[in-house]
Amino acid sequence: MKIGLIGFGNTGKAVASVLIKKENFDLMWVLRKTPKQEKRNVSEILELESDNESYVYSLENTNIEKLFDDMPVDVIIDFSSEHGIYSYGEAAADRNIRIISAISHYDKKEIEFLKELSNKTTVFWSPNITLGINYLIFAAKALKNIAPFVDIEIVEEHFRQKHGVSGTAIKMAEALKLKPSQINSVRAGGIVGRHQVIFGFEYQTIRLTHESISREAFGNGVTFVAENLMDKPPGYYQYEDVFKPLLKGTI
């Protein structure tokens, strides 16, 4: 599967390292906003021993249509910014290139644009594309449907310097239709990231926990989604659309 990666910050680099190591994925190029590290080999930047020949390009100096035509890809993975979709979306959709967006936040305007593009190609968006956190949300929703009377609290833990409530915890609360007051934040030491949903029954407690160990988890989420989108027709997809067919016949 040929992949184009847009965005090359800390998370983008972690995702690139996962893609390069996966045998059935071929990272063709990386596109970033500025010319920093432009025309350099991605494997060399990441200090990986690999035969991969992908290079870094910049939006400042690259014609998107020409890049897509000269080095075609099956899927674009976006870790850039909420406005990045406007720089490549139409050109990708016109060429039936699948789009996987891992942007943490979109306004209504950008979501509507994604849905417009989905009329031409397969479009997937998840504000947190890690497989584990989305499985947690999926399982938590199922449990709440079974026991809508249960008390539910979310606990999110992060490193001391992190400000504000975790965006992932907010998305979890929205998915479970909880109030912001049901999110409990802990800031201590160097915790990378831990999210927990606590279900309080009268005589028992169930806890669903996801703990982030490294940014490579985003890469594993991306490859999982890409593999499960290849047979999907044009349309707008989220994680539930990927999970449900996989669970058919198991319940």
N, C-alpha and C positions, 0 to 999 in steps of 0.2 A: 504494500500500500504506500503510495507516494504522498508525502506530507510537506506542507508549507507551514512554517511557524511564524506568527506575527507577535512581536514583543520579546525582548531579550533582557529583562531585568532578572532579579534573583530567582523568581519562580520560573520564568521562561527558560533560564539556563538549566534549572533542575529538570524541567520537562524535556528539553533538548537532549540531555544526557540519557534519559530513559528511552527516548525514541531511537537514539543511535545504537543503544544496546539491544533493542528488540529486533529479532531476526526478520519478522514479517513486516517491518516498517522501514521505509527508506526516507529519511529526512533530506529533502531536496534543497531547501534554502531557508534562511531566517531573515525576516524583514523587521527592521526597527526604525524608530522615528528619526534618529540622528545618525550622522556618518561615523560615529564611534565604532571602531573595530571593523569598519566596512572593508569588504573583499578579503577578510581573514577567514581561514578555515575554522569551522565551528568546533571540530574535534580538538584542534590545537588550542583554541581558546579555553576549552573545558579540560584540557590536559588528559584526554582520553586516547588510548591506543585503538585506532579504528581505521578502516579503509573508507569510511564515509567521506564523500567529497562535497559536502554542503558548505556554502559560504554565506557570510552576512552581507545584506544589502540594506540601503536606507531609503526611507520615503522621500527624503530630500533629493536624491539623485537617481531614483528608479522610476521608470514608467510601469505602472501596475499591469496594464494590458500586455505589454511586451514581456514582462517577467512571467506571467501566466502562460503566454504562448510559447516562449522559448524553453521554459522549464515547467511543463504542466504537472499538476498534482491532482490527486483524488480528493484530498481533504485539506482545508485550512483550519489551523488551530489558533485561536486568538487569545493572547494574554496581554494585550496592549492597554487600551483605555476605552472608556465608554463611547468615545467619539471615533475610535479607530475603524468601526464597521463602515463608516461613510467613505473611507479611503479605498476600500477594496470590494465592498459588498455587491454592488451591481455588476462589476466585471466578473466576479466569481460566479454569481448566479447565472449570468449569461452563458457561462461555459460549463454549467452544471457541476461546479465544484462544490462539494459538501462543506458546510461551515459549522465548526464546533466552537462556540464562544464560552470562555470561562471568565468573562468580565464580572467582577463582584457586584456591580450595580449598574443598571440602566434606568433612565427616565422613561416615561410612557412613550415619548417620541421615538426613542431607539427601539423599544420593544415592538412598536407598530412597524418600524422599518424592517426589523428581522422577519416579522410575519409577512410583509410584502415580498421579501426575498424568497420566502418559503413557497411561494406560488411557482417558483422556477426550479428550486433546488432543495435539498434536505438541509434544514437548519436546526441546530441543537443549542440550547442555552442552559447553563447552570451556574449560579453565582458562587457555588463552591463545588468544584467538579470532582473532588475526592470520592472514591467509591464508598468508603466507610461511612462518611457523614450522611450521604444520601440513602444508604441502606438503613442507617439508624432512623432517619426521618420517616422512611417508608414503613419500617417496622413499628415505630411509635404511632403513626396514624392508624395502622391496622389494630393495634392494641386499644387505642382510644375508641375506635368504632365498636369493638367488642364490649368495652366497659366505659361508656360515656360518662358515668357517674364518678369515676376515679379522680382523686386529687392528683394534679400534675404540676411539677416544678422543673425548671431548667436551671442547671448550674454550669456556668462557663468559667474556666480558669485559664489565665494567660500570664505572661511575664510581667513583672512589676511596672515596666514603662508603658505598657499598652493603655491608651486612653479610650474612654467610652465603652459602650456595650459591644460585644462581639457581633459583627454583621451576620455571621453564621447563626448565632443564637437568636437573633431577631428573625431570620428566615425560618428557623425551627418553630419559633413561637407563632409566626404567621401561618405556617403549615398546620399547626395543631390548634389554631384559633385560640391562643392564649393571650392574656393581657401582658403588657410590658412589665408589670409588677411581679409576674411569675418567673422572671429571669433574674437569677442571682449571680453576681459577678465576684470573682476572686482574683486578686492580683498579688502574686508572690514569686520571688526569686526569678528563675529563668524558665518557667514553664512554657513550652512551645505552644501548646493549645490542647485543651481538654473540654469536651462537651458531654454533659450527662442529662438524660431525661429521667426523672424520678416519678414513678407511679405509686401513689400511696393508697393502698387498700386498707380496710379496717384491721385485718389481722396479718397482713403481709405487705412487702414492698418489692417492687421490681425496678431495677436500674439498668438503663441502656447507656453505655459509655463509648465514646470515640476519643481516642488520643492521637494527636499528631506527633510523629517521630521525626519526619523530615519532609522537605518540599517535594521530594520525589513522589510522594503520594499523589500529587496533582498529575504527574506523568502517568501513573498507573490508572488513574481515573480517565484520562484522555484516551489511552489505548483501549480500555474497556468499552468506552462509548463508541469510538471509531469502528471497532470490530462489530459492534451490534447495530451500527447505522448503515452498513454497506448494502443491506437488502431492503432498506426502507425507501419508499418513494418520496418525491418532494413533499414537504410539509414541515410544520413547526413541532419540534419534539423537546421533551424534558425527561428527567430521569425516570419518572413513573412509566412513561411510554416504553422505556427500555426494559424496566424490571418486569412489568406485567406479562409480556409474552414468555419470559424465561420461567415464570412461576406457574404457567398454565399446566394443569394436570397434577400439580404437586399438593394442592390443598383440596 
